[in-house]
Amino acid sequence: MFCTSCGTQAVEGSAFCQRCGKPLDPAAAPATPP
């Protein structure tokens, strides 16, 4: 899963991006980086 805000690969199960802090939405996140 990748952050939809900054494109960083997120840790599976995380609620927030470790880089930018934005909330992660697994249902809305693309399977590949933008």
LUMLUMTI-263651 format. One record per residue: z, y negated, x negated of N, C-alpha, C in turn; residue in one letter. Coordinates in steps of 0.1 Angstrom, whole numbers. Layout:
REM residues N
<tilum n_up="Z" n_north="Y" n_east="X" ca_up="Z" ca_north="Y" ca_east="X" c_up="Z" c_north="Y" c_east="X" residuo="A"/>
...
This chain:
REM residues 34
<tilum n_up="0" n_north="12" n_east="-9" ca_up="0" ca_north="0" ca_east="0" c_up="0" c_north="-12" c_east="-9" residuo="M"/>
<tilum n_up="-7" n_north="-23" n_east="-5" ca_up="-8" ca_north="-35" ca_east="-12" c_up="-3" c_north="-47" c_east="-4" residuo="F"/>
<tilum n_up="3" n_north="-57" n_east="-10" ca_up="7" ca_north="-69" ca_east="-3" c_up="-5" c_north="-76" c_east="2" residuo="C"/>
<tilum n_up="-5" n_north="-80" n_east="15" ca_up="-16" ca_north="-87" ca_east="21" c_up="-16" c_north="-102" c_east="17" residuo="T"/>
<tilum n_up="-5" n_north="-107" n_east="11" ca_up="-5" ca_north="-120" ca_east="6" c_up="-10" c_north="-122" c_east="-8" residuo="S"/>
<tilum n_up="-5" n_north="-114" n_east="-17" ca_up="-8" ca_north="-116" ca_east="-31" c_up="-16" c_north="-104" c_east="-37" residuo="C"/>
<tilum n_up="-17" n_north="-93" n_east="-30" ca_up="-25" ca_north="-82" ca_east="-35" c_up="-18" c_north="-72" c_east="-45" residuo="G"/>
<tilum n_up="-6" n_north="-75" n_east="-47" ca_up="2" ca_north="-66" ca_east="-56" c_up="4" c_north="-53" c_east="-49" residuo="T"/>
<tilum n_up="4" n_north="-42" n_east="-57" ca_up="7" ca_north="-29" ca_east="-52" c_up="22" c_north="-28" c_east="-49" residuo="Q"/>
<tilum n_up="25" n_north="-25" n_east="-37" ca_up="39" ca_north="-24" ca_east="-32" c_up="45" c_north="-10" c_east="-34" residuo="A"/>
<tilum n_up="58" n_north="-9" n_east="-36" ca_up="64" ca_north="3" ca_east="-37" c_up="65" c_north="9" c_east="-23" residuo="V"/>
<tilum n_up="61" n_north="22" n_east="-21" ca_up="61" ca_north="28" ca_east="-8" c_up="75" c_north="27" c_east="-2" residuo="E"/>
<tilum n_up="75" n_north="23" n_east="11" ca_up="88" ca_north="21" ca_east="18" c_up="95" c_north="8" c_east="17" residuo="G"/>
<tilum n_up="89" n_north="-1" n_east="8" ca_up="95" ca_north="-14" ca_east="6" c_up="93" c_north="-23" c_east="18" residuo="S"/>
<tilum n_up="102" n_north="-31" n_east="22" ca_up="101" ca_north="-41" ca_east="33" c_up="95" c_north="-54" c_east="28" residuo="A"/>
<tilum n_up="96" n_north="-57" n_east="15" ca_up="92" ca_north="-70" ca_east="10" c_up="84" c_north="-68" c_east="-3" residuo="F"/>
<tilum n_up="75" n_north="-76" n_east="-6" ca_up="67" ca_north="-76" ca_east="-18" c_up="76" c_north="-79" c_east="-30" residuo="C"/>
<tilum n_up="76" n_north="-72" n_east="-41" ca_up="84" ca_north="-74" ca_east="-53" c_up="79" c_north="-86" c_east="-60" residuo="Q"/>
<tilum n_up="67" n_north="-90" n_east="-59" ca_up="61" ca_north="-101" ca_east="-66" c_up="63" c_north="-115" c_east="-59" residuo="R"/>
<tilum n_up="59" n_north="-115" n_east="-46" ca_up="59" ca_north="-128" ca_east="-39" c_up="70" c_north="-129" c_east="-28" residuo="C"/>
<tilum n_up="76" n_north="-118" n_east="-25" ca_up="87" ca_north="-118" ca_east="-15" c_up="83" c_north="-118" c_east="-1" residuo="G"/>
<tilum n_up="70" n_north="-118" n_east="2" ca_up="66" ca_north="-118" ca_east="16" c_up="69" c_north="-104" c_east="22" residuo="K"/>
<tilum n_up="72" n_north="-104" n_east="35" ca_up="74" ca_north="-92" ca_east="42" c_up="62" c_north="-83" c_east="43" residuo="P"/>
<tilum n_up="64" n_north="-70" n_east="41" ca_up="52" ca_north="-61" ca_east="41" c_up="52" c_north="-54" c_east="55" residuo="L"/>
<tilum n_up="39" n_north="-53" n_east="60" ca_up="37" ca_north="-46" ca_east="73" c_up="28" c_north="-34" c_east="70" residuo="D"/>
<tilum n_up="34" n_north="-22" n_east="69" ca_up="25" ca_north="-11" ca_east="65" c_up="14" c_north="-8" c_east="75" residuo="P"/>
<tilum n_up="15" n_north="-12" n_east="88" ca_up="4" ca_north="-10" ca_east="97" c_up="-7" c_north="-20" c_east="95" residuo="A"/>
<tilum n_up="-5" n_north="-31" n_east="89" ca_up="-15" ca_north="-41" ca_east="87" c_up="-21" c_north="-41" c_east="73" residuo="A"/>
<tilum n_up="-14" n_north="-35" n_east="63" ca_up="-18" ca_north="-35" ca_east="49" c_up="-30" c_north="-26" c_east="47" residuo="A"/>
<tilum n_up="-40" n_north="-32" n_east="40" ca_up="-52" ca_north="-23" ca_east="37" c_up="-48" c_north="-12" c_east="27" residuo="P"/>
<tilum n_up="-56" n_north="-1" n_east="27" ca_up="-53" ca_north="10" ca_east="18" c_up="-57" c_north="7" c_east="4" residuo="A"/>
<tilum n_up="-66" n_north="-3" n_east="2" ca_up="-71" ca_north="-7" ca_east="-11" c_up="-69" c_north="-22" c_east="-12" residuo="T"/>
<tilum n_up="-68" n_north="-27" n_east="-25" ca_up="-65" ca_north="-41" ca_east="-26" c_up="-77" c_north="-50" c_east="-21" residuo="P"/>
<tilum n_up="-75" n_north="-62" n_east="-17" ca_up="-86" ca_north="-70" ca_east="-12" c_up="-95" c_north="-75" c_east="-23" residuo="P"/>
